[in-house]
């Protein structure tokens, strides 16, 4: 157990009633002779197999070392601090095993470790013997933290114990945050019972005591931090230590630096040849074959390896030794020569391809590189090539280039090849043996590719640098690279590809804003021309209106289009924005921007709609002149309503005039920011009051119910809805207009309103009524005593005799004339006009 923050330091216990019967106080520790305490004769040994780790320390102590240790500490501890492992909670990490023959040695508990520090504690110095072989081994299985190298360090520190003697039955205790020092207690005030430790003892050091000396010595020259990296199996001997391996002691990983062609012997007695980090079994009883492999190994001794490690490296075999084609395949670009047949192969895409000639070997880069292996290539060949998506390949003695996606595609040109290479991170073309062509899947189609917008390229061998924008290449000068963000971004392609991109025409969209790197002039694209933008405010207006950004491009990009008319910017009605400097909100109407106050937002429908624009952009839009179309009726947030005529405000004096104007023009009153009214008045754009002719219109009286028809300057009462509806349509009087008292009283009362009938209508009858009437153009009527088509049957179809059916009540407004009855006779009927 260790104190948080102190690497390799053990935590202590505190207890109000703890008794430390034999722990040495600092007074005695000052008498230690620390100059000769560490074993100078021994070996550190580490091994790694996957996530399984093992570390051992073996040593002998001299009589002097044993003698010097005993007065320094009654107990000592060996810390194996490990680094680089992905352990989330070092202070609770407990997943390791301990094997030791040190007297009294037990497994250390991890509580409080700031880094994982497995160890062996409670080593009793009084029981240590001189010239005796001691050892301690730790095992664990953990993953390494990404990007780090696993390491280990060793050290000795004093180890103390506490005993639980508070009068209760014996119990086990674990370490607490500090040990008992003199008469003081650090940390907690009571001991905790547990079953985690041995013999009711808790083991700790005195991290806070200045007299305590760490017994530490760096074992590994060349590692300044004293930490030894794990790299498979390795041994580091010090002093005169000699290791005689015993059964089961064979390393479980291949030592670093073993060269291809070496012979590996498993602890089961099998022999293998090493090639590309993988093992190929061969029959050790085939004397000729064994001799050939030992000659290839240069007579070097066999390397011993545990059988588990062998199976982890044996080609085409799993951990149990079963045949699994493709398992442990050697890495690509390994050249192999098959024993006896002499046939050469190269590993490409996880498959051994035959190499047909010395020229082909040289072209593939395999001259003098082939490793002789047993007759096992046929087994390797069972594993199909693992083609990699995005790779381009070429086969020996064939200039055609192929691209692999879901299948194989022929690359039709150098620019296509370059484009595919750039798309996949700059991969080049892989040369394969001619024999690989038969296994490459051919789709029968050509590959296609185009460079993405913003791609940086440089030509070879010219080193010309270009930027691909809007489907074309644009040359970049040296001084433009940094401003355009192109430092170290260009990918190499052929000059043929560069020339083709420079010759392309641009597919340039309209209404984009551009500026050449290092220059202040800004342009708008449109109709295949550049349109110069006159000010920052106009630029920001265009950027806002087009939801665009200013694109910085090479000067050669600007030079490709001719200059057109200067740019203009006006936003359509309904654009909401706010000034990022003042936070003032605006709404665009009539071609300009008008300020909107907080209370106007909701009525105008602008809540949460405004988008940011610069101070310059807002000022530019607010200064634009504006035109309000004729006949528009507008209202700010005051009571007044205005009609616009000839660009001037005309006050609409009353609701009747307003409704009349709406009837005449079809324009409803439009709510606008008060700023529109204010600016119109400030510009002097005010005219006379609005007028509207009410002759022939219907008015709704101030009482809200009375309706009158204005006819010949008189206010004629409309006595029922049927007459009202007839007037609205028959003479285009429209719906009744709201009139205030002044307008209502301005017309003298007249006779009741009547509904005029067409000139050919002589007789009418209300729908569902029995009475029929002779009607006259002056609005009078007579009741019929008979129908003309009845009294004159010979002329019953005379159109003058037709009786029109009208809505009931419509004829009521017609005044009776004298005589009030039309006497239908043959003579009177035939005399009708």
KAWODA-V267462 format. One record per residue. N is the residue number from 0. RES is the residue in one letter. NEAR is the number of other ideal C-beta (glycine too) atoms within 10 Angstrom. Layout:
# KAWODA-V267462
n: <N | N>
res: <RES | RES>
near: <NEAR | NEAR>
This chain:
# KAWODA-V267462
n: <0 | 1 | 2 | 3 | 4 | 5 | 6 | 7 | 8 | 9 | 10 | 11 | 12 | 13 | 14 | 15 | 16 | 17 | 18 | 19 | 20 | 21 | 22 | 23 | 24 | 25 | 26 | 27 | 28 | 29 | 30 | 31 | 32 | 33 | 34 | 35 | 36 | 37 | 38 | 39 | 40 | 41 | 42 | 43 | 44 | 45 | 46 | 47 | 48 | 49 | 50 | 51 | 52 | 53 | 54 | 55 | 56 | 57 | 58 | 59 | 60 | 61 | 62 | 63 | 64 | 65 | 66 | 67 | 68 | 69 | 70 | 71 | 72 | 73 | 74 | 75 | 76 | 77 | 78 | 79 | 80 | 81 | 82 | 83 | 84 | 85 | 86 | 87 | 88 | 89 | 90 | 91 | 92 | 93 | 94 | 95 | 96 | 97 | 98 | 99 | 100 | 101 | 102 | 103 | 104 | 105 | 106 | 107 | 108 | 109 | 110 | 111 | 112 | 113 | 114 | 115 | 116 | 117 | 118 | 119 | 120 | 121 | 122 | 123 | 124 | 125 | 126 | 127 | 128 | 129 | 130 | 131 | 132 | 133 | 134 | 135 | 136 | 137 | 138 | 139 | 140 | 141 | 142 | 143 | 144 | 145 | 146 | 147 | 148 | 149 | 150 | 151 | 152 | 153 | 154 | 155 | 156 | 157 | 158 | 159 | 160 | 161 | 162 | 163 | 164 | 165 | 166 | 167 | 168 | 169 | 170 | 171 | 172 | 173 | 174 | 175 | 176 | 177 | 178 | 179 | 180 | 181 | 182 | 183 | 184 | 185 | 186 | 187 | 188 | 189 | 190 | 191 | 192 | 193 | 194 | 195 | 196 | 197 | 198 | 199 | 200 | 201 | 202 | 203 | 204 | 205 | 206 | 207 | 208 | 209 | 210 | 211 | 212 | 213 | 214 | 215 | 216 | 217 | 218 | 219 | 220 | 221 | 222 | 223 | 224 | 225 | 226 | 227 | 228 | 229 | 230 | 231 | 232 | 233 | 234 | 235 | 236 | 237 | 238 | 239 | 240 | 241 | 242 | 243 | 244 | 245 | 246 | 247 | 248 | 249 | 250 | 251 | 252 | 253 | 254 | 255 | 256 | 257 | 258 | 259 | 260 | 261 | 262 | 263 | 264 | 265 | 266 | 267 | 268 | 269 | 270 | 271 | 272 | 273 | 274 | 275 | 276 | 277 | 278 | 279 | 280 | 281 | 282 | 283 | 284 | 285 | 286 | 287 | 288 | 289 | 290 | 291 | 292 | 293 | 294 | 295 | 296 | 297 | 298 | 299 | 300 | 301 | 302 | 303 | 304 | 305 | 306 | 307 | 308 | 309 | 310 | 311 | 312 | 313 | 314 | 315 | 316 | 317 | 318 | 319 | 320 | 321 | 322 | 323 | 324 | 325 | 326 | 327 | 328 | 329 | 330 | 331 | 332 | 333 | 334 | 335 | 336 | 337 | 338 | 339 | 340 | 341 | 342 | 343 | 344 | 345 | 346 | 347 | 348 | 349 | 350 | 351 | 352 | 353 | 354 | 355 | 356 | 357 | 358 | 359 | 360 | 361 | 362 | 363 | 364 | 365 | 366 | 367 | 368 | 369 | 370 | 371 | 372 | 373 | 374 | 375 | 376 | 377 | 378 | 379 | 380 | 381 | 382 | 383 | 384 | 385 | 386 | 387 | 388 | 389 | 390 | 391 | 392 | 393 | 394 | 395 | 396 | 397 | 398 | 399 | 400 | 401 | 402 | 403 | 404 | 405 | 406 | 407 | 408 | 409 | 410 | 411 | 412 | 413 | 414 | 415 | 416 | 417 | 418 | 419 | 420 | 421 | 422 | 423 | 424 | 425 | 426 | 427 | 428 | 429 | 430 | 431 | 432 | 433 | 434 | 435 | 436 | 437 | 438 | 439 | 440 | 441 | 442 | 443 | 444 | 445 | 446 | 447 | 448 | 449 | 450 | 451 | 452 | 453 | 454 | 455 | 456 | 457 | 458 | 459 | 460 | 461 | 462 | 463 | 464 | 465 | 466 | 467 | 468 | 469 | 470 | 471 | 472 | 473 | 474 | 475 | 476 | 477 | 478 | 479 | 480 | 481 | 482 | 483 | 484 | 485 | 486 | 487 | 488 | 489 | 490 | 491 | 492 | 493 | 494 | 495 | 496 | 497 | 498 | 499 | 500 | 501 | 502 | 503 | 504 | 505 | 506 | 507 | 508 | 509 | 510 | 511 | 512 | 513 | 514 | 515 | 516 | 517 | 518 | 519 | 520 | 521 | 522 | 523 | 524 | 525 | 526 | 527 | 528 | 529 | 530 | 531 | 532 | 533 | 534 | 535 | 536 | 537 | 538 | 539 | 540 | 541 | 542 | 543 | 544 | 545 | 546 | 547 | 548 | 549 | 550 | 551 | 552 | 553 | 554 | 555 | 556 | 557 | 558 | 559 | 560 | 561 | 562 | 563 | 564 | 565 | 566 | 567 | 568 | 569 | 570 | 571 | 572 | 573 | 574 | 575 | 576 | 577 | 578 | 579 | 580 | 581 | 582 | 583 | 584 | 585 | 586 | 587 | 588 | 589 | 590 | 591 | 592 | 593 | 594 | 595 | 596 | 597 | 598 | 599 | 600 | 601 | 602 | 603 | 604 | 605 | 606 | 607 | 608 | 609 | 610 | 611 | 612 | 613 | 614 | 615 | 616 | 617 | 618 | 619 | 620 | 621 | 622 | 623 | 624 | 625 | 626 | 627 | 628 | 629 | 630 | 631 | 632 | 633 | 634 | 635 | 636 | 637 | 638 | 639 | 640 | 641 | 642 | 643 | 644 | 645 | 646 | 647 | 648 | 649 | 650 | 651 | 652 | 653 | 654 | 655 | 656 | 657 | 658 | 659 | 660 | 661 | 662 | 663 | 664 | 665 | 666 | 667 | 668 | 669 | 670 | 671 | 672 | 673 | 674 | 675 | 676 | 677 | 678 | 679 | 680 | 681 | 682 | 683 | 684 | 685 | 686 | 687 | 688 | 689 | 690 | 691 | 692 | 693 | 694 | 695 | 696 | 697 | 698 | 699 | 700 | 701 | 702 | 703 | 704 | 705 | 706 | 707 | 708 | 709 | 710 | 711 | 712 | 713 | 714 | 715 | 716 | 717 | 718 | 719 | 720 | 721 | 722 | 723 | 724 | 725 | 726 | 727 | 728 | 729 | 730 | 731 | 732 | 733 | 734 | 735 | 736 | 737 | 738 | 739 | 740 | 741 | 742 | 743 | 744 | 745 | 746 | 747 | 748 | 749 | 750 | 751 | 752 | 753 | 754 | 755 | 756 | 757 | 758 | 759 | 760 | 761 | 762 | 763 | 764 | 765 | 766 | 767 | 768 | 769 | 770 | 771 | 772 | 773 | 774 | 775 | 776 | 777 | 778 | 779 | 780 | 781 | 782 | 783 | 784 | 785 | 786 | 787 | 788 | 789 | 790 | 791 | 792 | 793 | 794 | 795 | 796 | 797 | 798 | 799 | 800 | 801 | 802 | 803 | 804 | 805 | 806 | 807 | 808 | 809 | 810 | 811 | 812 | 813 | 814 | 815 | 816 | 817 | 818 | 819 | 820 | 821 | 822 | 823 | 824 | 825 | 826 | 827 | 828 | 829 | 830 | 831 | 832>
res: <X | X | X | X | X | X | X | X | X | X | X | X | X | X | X | X | X | X | X | X | X | X | X | X | X | X | X | X | X | X | X | X | X | X | X | X | X | X | X | X | X | X | X | X | X | X | X | X | X | X | X | X | X | X | X | X | X | X | X | X | X | X | X | X | X | X | X | X | X | X | X | X | X | X | X | X | X | X | X | X | X | X | X | X | X | X | X | X | X | X | X | X | X | X | X | X | X | X | X | X | X | X | X | X | X | X | X | X | X | X | X | X | X | X | X | X | X | X | X | X | X | X | X | X | X | X | X | X | X | X | X | X | X | X | X | X | X | X | X | X | X | X | X | X | X | X | X | X | X | X | X | X | X | X | X | X | X | X | X | X | X | X | X | X | X | X | X | X | X | X | X | X | X | X | X | X | X | X | X | X | X | X | X | X | X | X | X | X | X | X | X | X | X | X | X | X | X | X | X | X | X | X | X | X | X | X | X | X | X | X | X | X | X | X | X | X | X | X | X | X | X | X | X | X | X | X | X | X | X | X | X | X | X | X | X | X | X | X | X | X | X | X | X | X | X | X | X | X | X | X | X | X | X | X | X | X | X | X | X | X | X | X | X | X | X | X | X | X | X | X | X | X | X | X | X | X | X | X | X | X | X | X | X | X | X | X | X | X | X | X | X | X | X | X | X | X | X | X | X | X | X | X | X | X | X | X | X | X | X | X | X | X | X | X | X | X | X | X | X | X | X | X | X | X | X | X | X | X | X | X | X | X | X | X | X | X | X | X | X | X | X | X | X | X | X | X | X | X | X | X | X | X | X | X | X | X | X | X | X | X | X | X | X | X | X | X | X | X | X | X | X | X | X | X | X | X | X | X | X | X | X | X | X | X | X | X | X | X | X | X | X | X | X | X | X | X | X | X | X | X | X | X | X | X | X | X | X | X | X | X | X | X | X | X | X | X | X | X | X | X | X | X | X | X | X | X | X | X | X | X | X | X | X | X | X | X | X | X | X | X | X | X | X | X | X | X | X | X | X | X | X | X | X | X | X | X | X | X | X | X | X | X | X | X | X | X | X | X | X | X | X | X | X | X | X | X | X | X | X | X | X | X | X | X | X | X | X | X | X | X | X | X | X | X | X | X | X | X | X | X | X | X | X | X | X | X | X | X | X | X | X | X | X | X | X | X | X | X | X | X | X | X | X | X | X | X | X | X | X | X | X | X | X | X | X | X | X | X | X | X | X | X | X | X | X | X | X | X | X | X | X | X | X | X | X | X | X | X | X | X | X | X | X | X | X | X | X | X | X | X | X | X | X | X | X | X | X | X | X | X | X | X | X | X | X | X | X | X | X | X | X | X | X | X | X | X | X | X | X | X | X | X | X | X | X | X | X | X | X | X | X | X | X | X | X | X | X | X | X | X | X | X | X | X | X | X | X | X | X | X | X | X | X | X | X | X | X | X | X | X | X | X | X | X | X | X | X | X | X | X | X | X | X | X | X | X | X | X | X | X | X | X | X | X | X | X | X | X | X | X | X | X | X | X | X | X | X | X | X | X | X | X | X | X | X | X | X | X | X | X | X | X | X | X | X | X | X | X | X | X | X | X | X | X | X | X | X | X | X | X | X | X | X | X | X | X | X | X | X | X | X | X | X | X | X | X | X | X | X | X | X | X | X | X | X | X | X | X | X | X | X | X | X | X | X | X | X | X | X | X | X | X | X | X | X | X | X | X | X | X | X | X | X | X | X | X | X | X | X | X | X | X | X | X | X | X | X | X | X | X | X | X | X | X | X | X | X | X | X | X | X | X | X | X | X | X | X | X | X | X | X | X | X | X | X | X | X | X | X | X | X | X | X | X | X | X | X | X | X | X | X | X | X | X | X | X | X | X | X | X | X | X | X>
near: <27 | 31 | 23 | 14 | 10 | 18 | 15 | 24 | 26 | 30 | 27 | 29 | 31 | 22 | 23 | 10 | 12 | 20 | 12 | 16 | 8 | 10 | 21 | 20 | 14 | 13 | 9 | 14 | 18 | 11 | 9 | 19 | 12 | 13 | 8 | 12 | 23 | 20 | 20 | 15 | 17 | 22 | 18 | 21 | 20 | 22 | 22 | 20 | 18 | 12 | 11 | 14 | 22 | 21 | 22 | 19 | 22 | 20 | 23 | 18 | 23 | 15 | 10 | 13 | 18 | 19 | 16 | 20 | 25 | 14 | 15 | 22 | 27 | 20 | 23 | 24 | 29 | 26 | 26 | 25 | 21 | 25 | 18 | 19 | 19 | 11 | 19 | 6 | 10 | 17 | 17 | 13 | 19 | 15 | 12 | 20 | 12 | 18 | 14 | 19 | 12 | 21 | 15 | 20 | 22 | 19 | 21 | 28 | 23 | 23 | 20 | 23 | 29 | 15 | 19 | 23 | 25 | 24 | 30 | 24 | 31 | 24 | 25 | 16 | 22 | 12 | 11 | 19 | 12 | 12 | 10 | 13 | 11 | 20 | 15 | 21 | 17 | 22 | 16 | 20 | 13 | 18 | 11 | 15 | 13 | 7 | 6 | 11 | 12 | 21 | 19 | 22 | 22 | 24 | 21 | 22 | 23 | 25 | 27 | 29 | 24 | 25 | 19 | 23 | 14 | 12 | 6 | 9 | 6 | 10 | 13 | 17 | 22 | 19 | 34 | 26 | 18 | 20 | 30 | 21 | 20 | 9 | 5 | 9 | 19 | 16 | 16 | 14 | 10 | 16 | 25 | 16 | 15 | 15 | 8 | 15 | 21 | 13 | 11 | 17 | 21 | 31 | 28 | 32 | 29 | 26 | 20 | 16 | 17 | 7 | 14 | 21 | 16 | 16 | 20 | 15 | 14 | 15 | 18 | 18 | 8 | 6 | 14 | 8 | 10 | 16 | 18 | 21 | 14 | 21 | 14 | 17 | 22 | 17 | 15 | 15 | 14 | 17 | 13 | 9 | 17 | 8 | 11 | 5 | 10 | 7 | 6 | 7 | 13 | 21 | 23 | 20 | 23 | 21 | 16 | 9 | 7 | 15 | 10 | 20 | 18 | 21 | 20 | 23 | 17 | 21 | 18 | 10 | 8 | 18 | 21 | 26 | 27 | 21 | 23 | 20 | 13 | 24 | 29 | 28 | 20 | 22 | 12 | 15 | 8 | 14 | 9 | 8 | 19 | 16 | 10 | 17 | 22 | 16 | 11 | 20 | 19 | 9 | 7 | 13 | 9 | 14 | 17 | 15 | 25 | 20 | 16 | 16 | 24 | 23 | 18 | 21 | 18 | 22 | 23 | 20 | 21 | 13 | 11 | 7 | 14 | 10 | 10 | 15 | 14 | 14 | 17 | 17 | 20 | 22 | 10 | 15 | 14 | 22 | 22 | 26 | 19 | 19 | 22 | 12 | 9 | 9 | 15 | 24 | 23 | 25 | 20 | 21 | 21 | 17 | 21 | 28 | 24 | 16 | 24 | 15 | 13 | 11 | 11 | 19 | 20 | 11 | 15 | 20 | 11 | 21 | 11 | 7 | 16 | 20 | 18 | 21 | 31 | 20 | 15 | 18 | 19 | 9 | 16 | 22 | 15 | 12 | 18 | 12 | 17 | 12 | 21 | 14 | 9 | 13 | 18 | 20 | 22 | 18 | 19 | 20 | 13 | 11 | 6 | 11 | 22 | 24 | 25 | 20 | 13 | 9 | 13 | 18 | 23 | 15 | 24 | 13 | 16 | 15 | 20 | 21 | 23 | 25 | 24 | 22 | 24 | 22 | 16 | 15 | 8 | 10 | 14 | 10 | 16 | 18 | 15 | 22 | 24 | 16 | 17 | 22 | 19 | 8 | 13 | 16 | 12 | 11 | 15 | 8 | 10 | 12 | 21 | 13 | 19 | 13 | 22 | 10 | 10 | 14 | 20 | 20 | 24 | 18 | 23 | 14 | 7 | 11 | 11 | 17 | 22 | 25 | 26 | 20 | 19 | 19 | 14 | 20 | 28 | 22 | 18 | 25 | 13 | 7 | 11 | 21 | 19 | 11 | 15 | 21 | 12 | 19 | 10 | 6 | 15 | 20 | 15 | 15 | 26 | 17 | 15 | 15 | 25 | 23 | 14 | 17 | 25 | 15 | 9 | 13 | 9 | 16 | 9 | 18 | 11 | 12 | 15 | 18 | 19 | 21 | 17 | 20 | 20 | 14 | 11 | 7 | 11 | 22 | 22 | 25 | 21 | 17 | 10 | 11 | 14 | 22 | 20 | 14 | 25 | 14 | 14 | 16 | 21 | 22 | 23 | 24 | 29 | 24 | 22 | 20 | 19 | 15 | 8 | 15 | 9 | 15 | 15 | 16 | 21 | 24 | 16 | 17 | 23 | 18 | 12 | 14 | 18 | 8 | 11 | 16 | 10 | 11 | 21 | 13 | 22 | 14 | 20 | 9 | 10 | 12 | 20 | 19 | 25 | 17 | 22 | 13 | 12 | 10 | 9 | 16 | 22 | 25 | 25 | 21 | 22 | 19 | 15 | 19 | 30 | 22 | 19 | 22 | 13 | 7 | 9 | 20 | 18 | 9 | 11 | 19 | 11 | 17 | 9 | 6 | 15 | 19 | 10 | 12 | 25 | 19 | 15 | 17 | 27 | 26 | 18 | 22 | 27 | 18 | 10 | 17 | 8 | 17 | 10 | 22 | 9 | 13 | 15 | 17 | 19 | 23 | 18 | 19 | 15 | 8 | 6 | 12 | 21 | 25 | 27 | 22 | 16 | 8 | 14 | 17 | 21 | 20 | 14 | 25 | 17 | 17 | 15 | 23 | 24 | 22 | 23 | 24 | 23 | 19 | 16 | 13 | 14 | 8 | 18 | 11 | 17 | 13 | 13 | 23 | 25 | 17 | 22 | 23 | 20 | 13 | 16 | 21 | 11 | 9 | 12 | 7 | 14 | 13 | 15 | 9 | 12 | 21 | 14 | 20 | 9 | 19 | 10 | 14 | 26 | 23 | 24 | 21 | 19 | 15 | 8 | 7 | 7 | 15 | 20 | 24 | 26 | 23 | 21 | 8 | 10 | 15 | 23 | 23 | 17 | 27 | 15 | 17 | 12 | 20 | 27 | 22 | 16 | 24 | 28 | 18 | 10 | 14 | 15 | 10 | 24 | 17 | 14 | 21 | 24 | 17 | 28 | 14 | 11 | 11 | 22 | 17 | 13 | 13 | 18 | 8 | 10 | 16 | 12 | 17 | 27 | 25 | 28 | 17 | 21 | 9 | 8 | 9 | 14 | 22 | 21 | 22 | 18 | 18 | 11 | 8 | 13 | 6 | 10 | 21 | 23 | 19 | 23 | 14 | 10 | 11 | 19 | 16 | 21 | 18 | 13 | 19 | 12 | 15 | 16 | 26 | 18 | 11 | 19 | 19 | 10 | 8 | 14 | 12 | 9 | 14 | 7 | 15 | 20 | 14 | 15 | 16 | 12 | 19 | 16 | 14 | 18 | 23 | 24 | 15 | 24 | 23 | 13 | 12 | 14 | 7 | 9 | 11 | 12 | 23 | 13 | 21 | 14 | 13 | 10 | 15 | 22 | 15 | 9 | 13 | 5>
